[in-house]
Amino acid sequence: MPDAALPLVPVPNISSWDADAIYKILADPAWRRMLTALTGGGSLCATSLKGHARLRLDATLKHLVLMRAAGLLAVKPDPQDGRRMLYSLMPSVPVATTPTGRTVDFGFCLLRL
C-alpha cells in the first residue's frame, strides 16, 4: 500500500537535472557517503544510511527528503517491516561500472566512486 504522506517525484531526464541541487548534494560529505552507499543497486533503510552518513537519524531523514526532491531517490515500503521505508537510487540516475570503479555522470558533473 503506497504511503499517502510521501508525494511522488517525477523521474527526471538526465538533461533536466538541477545542477545547483546536485552540486549541493555532492558538496556535503555525508550526502556523498549516502549516495555512494546506494550506488550498489540495493535498497537501504534510513537507519542503515544513518551509519553511512555518520549523522543522527533526524538529520539523515532531512537529507533523504532533499535528495528525493532532487530526483535522486525512490522510496518504497519495506516488505519485511511495514514501519520502515527503503531508499534506492532512481533508475534515471546514471550509474556505470568502469574498469576503475563506479561512476555517476550527470552530464555536467562526473562523480567517481
N, C-alpha and C positions, 0 to 999 in steps of 0.2 A: 504494500500500500504506500503510495507516494506521500511524502511529508508536505502538507499544505503550507507550512511555515517557510519552506525553502523555495524561493522563486526559481523558475527555470532560467538558465543563462544560455543564450543562443551560441552555437558553435561558430566562432569567427573564422573567416578565411585567413590564410597566412598574410595576405596583403592588407588585412584590416586590423592588425594588431595595434593596440595603443602603445606607441613607443615609450611615452612617459611612464605609463603603468608598469611596463616590462622592465624598464631601467630602474624604477623604484624597487621592484621586487628583487632584481639581480644585485642591487647595491647593498642590500642587507644580508649579512652572513647567515642569519637564522632562516630567512626566506630561501636563500640558495640551498642550504642544507635540506630543507623540506622538499624543494624542487628536485634535488639530486636523489633523495630517498624514493621519490615517486617515479623516477625515470626508468626504473627496473621493470615497469609494466604492471606491477601489482597494486592492490588497494590497501591502504593503511587507515587505521582509526586515528582520531586526534591524539589519543594518549600515546600511541607509537610515534607520531610525528612530533609530539612534545619532546620526546627523548632526543630526536634528531636535531630539533631546533634549539635545544637547551634553554627552553623558556618555561614559564608556568603555563598551566593548561588554559587559563583565560586569555593570556597573551597569544598563545598558539591559535586558539579559536578565532580571535580577531584577525590574525594574519591569514588564516584559511578563508575567511569571508572575503577579504580583499583579493586574494588570489583567485577565488571563484568569480568575483565580479569582473576581474581582468580577463576571464575566459580561459584560464589555465586548468581549472579543476572541475571534475564531475563528482557528484555526491550521490550515494545510494545507501539505503538502509543495510545494516549488517544482517545477513540471513540467519546467523547463529545467535545474535543478540540484538533484538529489535530496538533496544535503547540506544545503540551506538550507530553512528554513520561512518561509512567508508569513503575515503577520498582517493581519487585517482586522477591522472592527467587526462585531459580531454583528448579524444582521438585526433583533433586538429593540431595538437602540439607536436611539432616535427622533430621527434627523437630519432636519431640514426646511430647505428653502431659502425664505427670505423676501425681500422687496424690499431689505432692508438687509443681507442676508448669510445665512449658515447658522446654525441654532440646534440645540441638543440639549436636549430637555425631558425631565427625569427625573421630572416630576410634583411634586417637592419642590424642584427647583433647575433654573433655566434657564441654559444656557451659550450666550452669543452669541459667534460666531466671526467 
